[in-house]
Amino acid sequence: MMISPALAADATHAAGPFYAEPTFWLTVAFIIFVALLARPVWSRMTTALDARAAAIQTELEEARQLREEAQATLASYQRKQRDAAKEAEKLMAQAQDEARRLTTEAEKNLADTLKRLEALTTEKIAQAQSRALDEVRAEAVEIALAATERLLRERMDDTHADALVDQAINELPQKLQ
């Protein structure tokens, strides 16, 4: 048996007004219950979300500070690297200047040493030449004396020799003056 929709609608109107129905009051009670329950749940939810937002904000702030510190540290290291590079260039330039100065000084010292060695060698050569000339002269004098002695022995007689000795003795005081 089926009830027609028109009869069902008449039956609902025949029972009374809508607020007299238990379904209406059940619905009203459910809405009030949900409203009363939703207020503390809503406040807990918003509190939890606010706490979560604050935590996220704190993390973002810490991340920003860390990023700024990292950038400052990076800038500091870059500045130190530039300073170190400048210092290295400065040291390199000083080393090159020092090397040039030492090279110039070494060249000058070498030239001075070579001049001294050349002068010393020239002096030794001159001394050797002088000794050689003296030896040659001494040898020549010895040879000449020996030849003269031999000639005198062979060609001179005793009377002529005595006359020459007397003449040399007479000339001696004049030569000593």
C-alpha positions as a Markdown table, in Angstrom:
| # | Residue | x | y | z |
|---|---|---|---|---|
| 1 | Met | 0.0 | 0.0 | 0.0 |
| 2 | Met | 1.3 | 3.1 | -1.1 |
| 3 | Ile | 0.5 | 6.5 | 0.2 |
| 4 | Ser | 0.2 | 9.2 | -2.3 |
| 5 | Pro | 2.2 | 12.4 | -1.8 |
| 6 | Ala | -0.9 | 14.5 | -1.6 |
| 7 | Leu | -2.2 | 12.4 | 1.3 |
| 8 | Ala | 1.2 | 12.6 | 3.1 |
| 9 | Ala | 1.2 | 16.4 | 2.8 |
| 10 | Asp | -2.4 | 16.5 | 4.2 |
| 11 | Ala | -1.4 | 14.3 | 7.1 |
| 12 | Thr | 1.5 | 16.6 | 8.0 |
| 13 | His | -0.8 | 19.7 | 8.0 |
| 14 | Ala | -3.4 | 17.8 | 9.9 |
| 15 | Ala | -1.1 | 17.1 | 12.8 |
| 16 | Gly | -0.3 | 20.7 | 13.7 |
| 17 | Pro | 2.1 | 23.5 | 13.2 |
| 18 | Phe | 5.8 | 22.7 | 12.3 |
| 19 | Tyr | 7.2 | 23.8 | 15.7 |
| 20 | Ala | 5.0 | 21.2 | 17.3 |
| 21 | Glu | 6.9 | 18.4 | 15.6 |
| 22 | Pro | 9.7 | 16.6 | 17.4 |
| 23 | Thr | 11.8 | 16.6 | 14.2 |
| 24 | Phe | 11.9 | 20.4 | 14.3 |
| 25 | Trp | 13.0 | 20.5 | 17.9 |
| 26 | Leu | 15.6 | 17.8 | 17.2 |
| 27 | Thr | 17.0 | 19.9 | 14.4 |
| 28 | Val | 17.0 | 23.1 | 16.6 |
| 29 | Ala | 18.7 | 21.2 | 19.4 |
| 30 | Phe | 21.3 | 19.8 | 17.0 |
| 31 | Ile | 22.0 | 23.3 | 15.6 |
| 32 | Ile | 22.4 | 24.7 | 19.2 |
| 33 | Phe | 24.6 | 21.7 | 20.2 |
| 34 | Val | 26.8 | 22.2 | 17.1 |
| 35 | Ala | 26.9 | 26.0 | 17.8 |
| 36 | Leu | 27.9 | 25.5 | 21.4 |
| 37 | Leu | 30.4 | 22.8 | 20.5 |
| 38 | Ala | 31.8 | 24.8 | 17.6 |
| 39 | Arg | 32.7 | 27.8 | 19.6 |
| 40 | Pro | 35.4 | 26.1 | 21.9 |
| 41 | Val | 36.5 | 23.9 | 18.9 |
| 42 | Trp | 36.8 | 27.0 | 16.8 |
| 43 | Ser | 38.8 | 28.9 | 19.4 |
| 44 | Arg | 41.1 | 25.9 | 19.9 |
| 45 | Met | 41.5 | 25.6 | 16.2 |
| 46 | Thr | 42.3 | 29.3 | 15.8 |
| 47 | Thr | 44.6 | 29.2 | 18.8 |
| 48 | Ala | 46.4 | 26.2 | 17.3 |
| 49 | Leu | 46.6 | 27.9 | 13.8 |
| 50 | Asp | 47.8 | 31.2 | 15.4 |
| 51 | Ala | 50.5 | 29.2 | 17.3 |
| 52 | Arg | 51.4 | 27.5 | 14.1 |
| 53 | Ala | 51.5 | 30.8 | 12.2 |
| 54 | Ala | 53.7 | 32.3 | 15.0 |
| 55 | Ala | 56.0 | 29.3 | 14.9 |
| 56 | Ile | 56.3 | 29.6 | 11.1 |
| 57 | Gln | 56.9 | 33.4 | 11.4 |
| 58 | Thr | 59.6 | 32.7 | 14.0 |
| 59 | Glu | 61.2 | 30.2 | 11.7 |
| 60 | Leu | 61.0 | 32.6 | 8.8 |
| 61 | Glu | 62.6 | 35.3 | 10.9 |
| 62 | Glu | 65.4 | 32.9 | 12.0 |
| 63 | Ala | 65.9 | 31.9 | 8.4 |
| 64 | Arg | 66.1 | 35.6 | 7.4 |
| 65 | Gln | 68.6 | 36.3 | 10.1 |
| 66 | Leu | 70.6 | 33.2 | 9.1 |
| 67 | Arg | 70.5 | 34.4 | 5.5 |
| 68 | Glu | 71.7 | 37.9 | 6.5 |
| 69 | Glu | 74.5 | 36.4 | 8.7 |
| 70 | Ala | 75.5 | 34.1 | 5.8 |
| 71 | Gln | 75.6 | 37.1 | 3.4 |
| 72 | Ala | 77.6 | 39.1 | 5.9 |
| 73 | Thr | 80.0 | 36.2 | 6.4 |
| 74 | Leu | 80.3 | 35.7 | 2.6 |
| 75 | Ala | 80.9 | 39.4 | 2.2 |
| 76 | Ser | 83.5 | 39.3 | 4.9 |
| 77 | Tyr | 85.3 | 36.3 | 3.3 |
| 78 | Gln | 85.2 | 37.9 | -0.1 |
| 79 | Arg | 86.7 | 41.1 | 1.4 |
| 80 | Lys | 89.3 | 39.0 | 3.2 |
| 81 | Gln | 90.0 | 37.2 | -0.1 |
| 82 | Arg | 90.4 | 40.5 | -1.9 |
| 83 | Asp | 92.7 | 41.8 | 0.8 |
| 84 | Ala | 94.7 | 38.6 | 0.7 |
| 85 | Ala | 95.0 | 38.9 | -3.1 |
| 86 | Lys | 96.1 | 42.5 | -2.8 |
| 87 | Glu | 98.6 | 41.5 | -0.1 |
| 88 | Ala | 99.9 | 38.7 | -2.3 |
| 89 | Glu | 100.3 | 41.0 | -5.2 |
| 90 | Lys | 102.1 | 43.5 | -3.0 |
| 91 | Leu | 104.4 | 40.8 | -1.7 |
| 92 | Met | 105.0 | 39.6 | -5.2 |
| 93 | Ala | 105.9 | 43.1 | -6.3 |
| 94 | Gln | 108.2 | 43.5 | -3.3 |
| 95 | Ala | 109.8 | 40.1 | -4.1 |
| 96 | Gln | 110.4 | 41.1 | -7.7 |
| 97 | Asp | 111.9 | 44.4 | -6.7 |
| 98 | Glu | 114.1 | 42.7 | -4.2 |
| 99 | Ala | 115.1 | 40.2 | -6.9 |
| 100 | Arg | 115.9 | 43.0 | -9.3 |
| 101 | Arg | 117.9 | 44.8 | -6.6 |
| 102 | Leu | 119.8 | 41.6 | -5.7 |
| 103 | Thr | 120.5 | 40.9 | -9.3 |
| 104 | Thr | 121.8 | 44.4 | -9.9 |
| 105 | Glu | 123.9 | 44.2 | -6.8 |
| 106 | Ala | 125.2 | 40.8 | -7.8 |
| 107 | Glu | 126.1 | 42.0 | -11.2 |
| 108 | Lys | 127.9 | 45.0 | -9.7 |
| 109 | Asn | 129.8 | 42.8 | -7.3 |
| 110 | Leu | 130.7 | 40.4 | -10.1 |
| 111 | Ala | 131.9 | 43.3 | -12.2 |
| 112 | Asp | 134.0 | 44.7 | -9.3 |
| 113 | Thr | 135.4 | 41.2 | -8.6 |
| 114 | Leu | 136.3 | 40.7 | -12.3 |
| 115 | Lys | 138.0 | 44.2 | -12.3 |
| 116 | Arg | 140.0 | 43.2 | -9.2 |
| 117 | Leu | 140.9 | 39.8 | -10.7 |
| 118 | Glu | 141.9 | 41.5 | -14.0 |
| 119 | Ala | 144.0 | 44.1 | -12.1 |
| 120 | Leu | 145.6 | 41.3 | -10.0 |
| 121 | Thr | 146.2 | 39.2 | -13.1 |
| 122 | Thr | 147.7 | 42.2 | -14.9 |
| 123 | Glu | 149.9 | 42.9 | -12.0 |
| 124 | Lys | 151.1 | 39.3 | -11.8 |
| 125 | Ile | 151.8 | 39.3 | -15.5 |
| 126 | Ala | 153.8 | 42.5 | -15.1 |
| 127 | Gln | 155.7 | 41.0 | -12.2 |
| 128 | Ala | 156.3 | 37.8 | -14.2 |
| 129 | Gln | 157.5 | 39.9 | -17.2 |
| 130 | Ser | 159.8 | 42.0 | -14.9 |
| 131 | Arg | 161.2 | 38.8 | -13.3 |
| 132 | Ala | 161.7 | 37.3 | -16.7 |
| 133 | Leu | 163.5 | 40.4 | -18.0 |
| 134 | Asp | 165.6 | 40.5 | -14.8 |
| 135 | Glu | 166.5 | 36.8 | -15.3 |
| 136 | Val | 167.3 | 37.4 | -19.0 |
| 137 | Arg | 169.4 | 40.5 | -18.1 |
| 138 | Ala | 171.2 | 38.6 | -15.3 |
| 139 | Glu | 171.8 | 35.6 | -17.6 |
| 140 | Ala | 173.0 | 38.1 | -20.4 |
| 141 | Val | 175.3 | 39.8 | -17.9 |
| 142 | Glu | 176.7 | 36.4 | -16.8 |
| 143 | Ile | 177.2 | 35.3 | -20.4 |
| 144 | Ala | 178.8 | 38.7 | -21.2 |
| 145 | Leu | 181.1 | 38.5 | -18.1 |
| 146 | Ala | 182.0 | 34.9 | -18.9 |
| 147 | Ala | 182.7 | 35.9 | -22.6 |
| 148 | Thr | 184.6 | 39.0 | -21.5 |
| 149 | Glu | 186.7 | 37.0 | -19.0 |
| 150 | Arg | 187.5 | 34.4 | -21.6 |
| 151 | Leu | 188.5 | 37.0 | -24.1 |
| 152 | Leu | 190.6 | 38.8 | -21.6 |
| 153 | Arg | 192.3 | 35.7 | -20.6 |
| 154 | Glu | 193.0 | 34.7 | -24.1 |
| 155 | Arg | 194.1 | 38.1 | -25.5 |
| 156 | Met | 195.5 | 40.1 | -22.6 |
| 157 | Asp | 199.0 | 39.8 | -21.3 |
| 158 | Asp | 200.1 | 40.6 | -17.7 |
| 159 | Thr | 201.6 | 44.0 | -18.4 |
| 160 | His | 198.5 | 45.3 | -20.1 |
| 161 | Ala | 196.4 | 43.8 | -17.3 |
| 162 | Asp | 198.4 | 45.6 | -14.6 |
| 163 | Ala | 198.0 | 48.9 | -16.5 |
| 164 | Leu | 194.2 | 48.5 | -16.7 |
| 165 | Val | 194.0 | 47.6 | -12.9 |
| 166 | Asp | 196.0 | 50.7 | -12.1 |
| 167 | Gln | 193.8 | 52.9 | -14.2 |
| 168 | Ala | 190.6 | 51.5 | -12.6 |
| 169 | Ile | 192.1 | 52.1 | -9.1 |
| 170 | Asn | 192.8 | 55.7 | -10.1 |
| 171 | Glu | 189.3 | 56.3 | -11.4 |
| 172 | Leu | 187.7 | 54.7 | -8.4 |
| 173 | Pro | 187.6 | 57.8 | -6.1 |
| 174 | Gln | 186.0 | 59.9 | -8.9 |
| 175 | Lys | 183.2 | 57.3 | -9.4 |
| 176 | Leu | 182.5 | 57.0 | -5.7 |
| 177 | Gln | 181.8 | 60.6 | -5.3 |
